Amino acid sequence: MKLKTKLKKWAPALLIAFCFVGATVYAAEPGKPAKLPLEPIYEAEFYGNPASPISSAVAIPAGVATFHTSGTVPPVLNKAGKTVYERYGDTKTQGIGVLKEIEKQLKEQGLTIKDVVYLRVYLVADAAKGNKIDYTGWFDAYAQFFDNKSNPVKTARSTVGVAGLVNPDWLIEIEAVAVYPKLHNQD
């Protein structure tokens, strides 16, 4: 049998095997087996390294409603400002502004920032930081809302560097997913 024919024959099995191996390696932290809920869960459960400011995964109970925000962008601080920093602020300031806007959206739905389980964050390079993405500024903004004394929740999170956003003054845009609390007696 020719090599090409053999590859076609075994490709699906190899792909499936690779996916299972990759998923297993990714899902479990070194030295820790992946934790799966064995009993029904009533609230979102967060998994991952306790020392990390974010969760590596979140389990959401069956039948629980979620609330997803669209990309939320920074509020204008000063319309008359001549620079991006006067109009919107740096990455940290913009991040704080966006998270406050998300808090408002959550409140309108009867939710709080403590109900957020996932964030997808888009960051743009900052000219004032040598055209580099200001991850530290974003992480500092995040720390004011999550993984702290007033809110111990550590969301699962993706932080992605992008070439640009709709408005060239925006350095950050955030999407959030929150979970409506499920009461124990509602099973």
Protein Blocks (a to p, Z undefined) as FASTA:
>chain_A
ZZklmmmmmmmmmmmmmmmmmmmmmmpcghiacdddfbdcfbdcdedjfkbcbdfbdcdd
ehiacddddddddddfblkbmbfklmnopfklmmmmmmmmmmmmmmmnopafklpcbdcd
dddddfkloopacfklmmmmmmmmgopfklmcccdddddddfbdfblkbcbdcddddddd
ddfklZZ
